[in-house]
Amino acid sequence: MILGGGLVGMTLALAAARAGITSHVVDKADPAELTAEGVDGRASAISTASWNLFVNIGLGERLEPLGCPIDAIAVTDGLKPGRIDFRPEPGDGPTKDSLGRMYANRDLRLALFEAAREEPAIAWHTRAEAVERERGAHGVAVTLDNGAVLRGSLLVAAEGRQSPTRDEAGFALARWEYNHRAFVTALYHDRPHDNVAWEIFYPAGPFALLPLLDTADGRHRSALVWTVAEKDAKGVTGLSDAAFLQEVAARMGGVLGGIELAAPRMSYPLRFHHAGKTIGERLAIIGDAAHGMHPIAGQGLNLGLRDVGALVEVLSDGMRLGLDPGDAQLLARYERWRSVDAFTVMFATDSINRLFAVPGRLPSAIRRLGMGAVQRLPALKRFFMDEARGVSGKVPALLRG
Ligand SMILES: Cc1cc2nc3c(=O)[nH]c(=O)nc-3n(C[C@H](O)[C@H](O)[C@H](O)COP(=O)(O)OP(=O)(O)OC[C@H]3O[C@@H](n4cnc5c(N)ncnc54)[C@H](O)[C@@H]3O)c2cc1C
């Protein structure tokens, strides 16, 4: 029983179905509203490992033409000279083709929802919420607000940051505010991006340009994630489109030539949270319900998809041995597997953000020295690239190529 059918919850339902596991998916939203143009203006960097998962659950053909490969990541400290280029060389590890692909969240959602509709192993309950959850020795039961009672052996919470199932289970959360907002939109630009993602670090917050596919009529496009201190966010929200573009252009230093808006502007508050526990009696929490981080490294969704791969692998291994999917030992294996990965990614993301947030000339000089070292040391660069691709550590089978 999966509560929350967002990007992570619905991927879990499909991956489980392909492994022969049936599920109920309950989501309070209307899928038509979620996939309406302009509702979720974000684009996600899908790591190579996450891409493998989509291929392995049968979405490869549908998604292949919609993603823009990231061939290199350029990291700079403001617009100062000296940058690190993460560009895989031939023979650079298992997935040398690219550092991932950029997808509009809307395209991912449309593909997942279409596949879910066609999958008989998924019973999808939309515009429905759980009003009562019972977990006991013999199974779980969820009462929906429309009166229906659903029964199963395991409850999975994939309800995102505000997960009521996690809170009801009493799982403590470590959390803090970054006091920043991410302004997200897409830009048309005169020069081609050459499949390069830019992470430009300013003391006020990182500024990212992520390559998107050209439009059908050949216009070049990139997604923008501009992080702004909360105290300045109101001012940025109030800017006219022309003034907003002027501010954006000033931070881009002309790297992509002249720019125009290609999508509505949206903004998201940035918070860090990490649940101390991810399992309970017949309960597992996954995706943003378990962990939420700064979008600087584009890892939130990828981490949630690794939760999916690990959970499905643990459950199908256990069921092959005749164990119940809610078995406590299986859930303990899932938690052990995921906790180190989640902590490492979250710690690294949080540290990068803090490192670049220190203002002043000396910290900036030290950062550029460090960046120069990474630029010159292929082994260190490879380590960072493997992290970005999601191929370090013990990778679930569903996320392998
Ligand atoms: C600006 C920004 C940029 C980002 N860029 C990237 C990136 O490049 N790469 C990346 O990997 N990640 C990125 N992320 C993170 C990524 O968007 C999230 O990690 C991801 O969306 C989490 O998916 P989820 O399914 O766990 O949660 P959500 O997407 O929040 O989905 C939760 C679902 O549960 C449903 N729900 C909620 N409450 C209930 C309830 N009570 N009952 C029933 N249903 C409920 C909701 O309707 C929703 O469908 C970014 C985040 C931000 C803010």
Ligand as a Chemical Component Dictionary entry (heavy atoms), coordinates in Angstrom:
data_LIG
# 
_chem_comp.id                   LIG 
_chem_comp.type                 NON-POLYMER 
_chem_comp.pdbx_formal_charge   0 
_chem_comp.three_letter_code    LIG 
# 
loop_
_chem_comp_atom.comp_id 
_chem_comp_atom.atom_id 
_chem_comp_atom.alt_atom_id 
_chem_comp_atom.type_symbol 
_chem_comp_atom.charge 
_chem_comp_atom.model_Cartn_x 
_chem_comp_atom.model_Cartn_y 
_chem_comp_atom.model_Cartn_z 
_chem_comp_atom.pdbx_ordinal 
LIG C1  C1  C 0 13.825 23.798 -6.988  1  
LIG C2  C2  C 0 14.034 22.320 -6.894  2  
LIG C3  C3  C 0 14.809 21.672 -7.859  3  
LIG C4  C4  C 0 15.047 20.285 -7.763  4  
LIG N1  N1  N 0 15.861 19.688 -8.709  5  
LIG C5  C5  C 0 16.138 18.356 -8.580  6  
LIG C6  C6  C 0 17.020 17.702 -9.529  7  
LIG O1  O1  O 0 17.548 18.302 -10.475 8  
LIG N2  N2  N 0 17.259 16.370 -9.365  9  
LIG C7  C7  C 0 16.719 15.674 -8.313  10 
LIG O2  O2  O 0 17.028 14.465 -8.168  11 
LIG N3  N3  N 0 15.878 16.262 -7.414  12 
LIG C8  C8  C 0 15.579 17.577 -7.524  13 
LIG N4  N4  N 0 14.748 18.169 -6.605  14 
LIG C9  C9  C 0 14.122 17.341 -5.555  15 
LIG C10 C10 C 0 12.930 16.566 -6.086  16 
LIG O3  O3  O 0 12.011 17.446 -6.721  17 
LIG C11 C11 C 0 12.230 15.817 -4.947  18 
LIG O4  O4  O 0 13.202 15.077 -4.242  19 
LIG C12 C12 C 0 11.170 14.849 -5.495  20 
LIG O5  O5  O 0 10.127 15.526 -6.151  21 
LIG C13 C13 C 0 10.567 14.008 -4.345  22 
LIG O6  O6  O 0 9.579  13.155 -4.831  23 
LIG P1  P1  P 0 8.539  12.466 -3.842  24 
LIG O7  O7  O 0 7.676  11.626 -4.743  25 
LIG O8  O8  O 0 9.239  11.842 -2.697  26 
LIG O9  O9  O 0 7.687  13.652 -3.198  27 
LIG P2  P2  P 0 6.668  14.650 -3.902  28 
LIG O10 O10 O 0 7.134  14.990 -5.283  29 
LIG O11 O11 O 0 6.441  15.744 -2.932  30 
LIG O12 O12 O 0 5.328  13.779 -4.056  31 
LIG C14 C14 C 0 4.492  13.489 -2.981  32 
LIG C15 C15 C 0 3.147  12.988 -3.496  33 
LIG O13 O13 O 0 2.343  12.618 -2.375  34 
LIG C16 C16 C 0 1.057  13.208 -2.469  35 
LIG N5  N5  N 0 0.585  13.448 -1.097  36 
LIG C17 C17 C 0 1.045  14.326 -0.188  37 
LIG N6  N6  N 0 0.352  14.217 0.973   38 
LIG C18 C18 C 0 -0.535 13.231 0.792   39 
LIG C19 C19 C 0 -1.523 12.646 1.622   40 
LIG N7  N7  N 0 -1.741 13.068 2.863   41 
LIG N8  N8  N 0 -2.270 11.641 1.125   42 
LIG C20 C20 C 0 -2.078 11.212 -0.154  43 
LIG N9  N9  N 0 -1.168 11.736 -0.977  44 
LIG C21 C21 C 0 -0.396 12.720 -0.518  45 
LIG C22 C22 C 0 1.239  14.475 -3.284  46 
LIG O14 O14 O 0 0.050  14.830 -3.961  47 
LIG C23 C23 C 0 2.359  14.057 -4.263  48 
LIG O15 O15 O 0 1.846  13.492 -5.460  49 
LIG C24 C24 C 0 14.484 19.538 -6.677  50 
LIG C25 C25 C 0 13.693 20.181 -5.717  51 
LIG C26 C26 C 0 13.475 21.552 -5.805  52 
LIG C27 C27 C 0 12.643 22.250 -4.736  53 
# 
loop_
_chem_comp_bond.comp_id 
_chem_comp_bond.atom_id_1 
_chem_comp_bond.atom_id_2 
_chem_comp_bond.value_order 
_chem_comp_bond.pdbx_ordinal 
LIG C1  C2  SING 1  
LIG C2  C3  SING 2  
LIG C2  C26 DOUB 3  
LIG C3  C4  DOUB 4  
LIG C4  N1  SING 5  
LIG C4  C24 SING 6  
LIG N1  C5  DOUB 7  
LIG C5  C6  SING 8  
LIG C5  C8  SING 9  
LIG C6  O1  DOUB 10 
LIG C6  N2  SING 11 
LIG N2  C7  SING 12 
LIG C7  O2  DOUB 13 
LIG C7  N3  SING 14 
LIG N3  C8  DOUB 15 
LIG C8  N4  SING 16 
LIG N4  C9  SING 17 
LIG N4  C24 SING 18 
LIG C9  C10 SING 19 
LIG C10 O3  SING 20 
LIG C10 C11 SING 21 
LIG C11 O4  SING 22 
LIG C11 C12 SING 23 
LIG C12 O5  SING 24 
LIG C12 C13 SING 25 
LIG C13 O6  SING 26 
LIG O6  P1  SING 27 
LIG P1  O7  DOUB 28 
LIG P1  O8  SING 29 
LIG P1  O9  SING 30 
LIG O9  P2  SING 31 
LIG P2  O10 DOUB 32 
LIG P2  O11 SING 33 
LIG P2  O12 SING 34 
LIG O12 C14 SING 35 
LIG C14 C15 SING 36 
LIG C15 O13 SING 37 
LIG C15 C23 SING 38 
LIG O13 C16 SING 39 
LIG C16 N5  SING 40 
LIG C16 C22 SING 41 
LIG N5  C17 SING 42 
LIG N5  C21 SING 43 
LIG C17 N6  DOUB 44 
LIG N6  C18 SING 45 
LIG C18 C19 SING 46 
LIG C18 C21 DOUB 47 
LIG C19 N7  SING 48 
LIG C19 N8  DOUB 49 
LIG N8  C20 SING 50 
LIG C20 N9  DOUB 51 
LIG N9  C21 SING 52 
LIG C22 O14 SING 53 
LIG C22 C23 SING 54 
LIG C23 O15 SING 55 
LIG C24 C25 DOUB 56 
LIG C25 C26 SING 57 
LIG C26 C27 SING 58 
# 
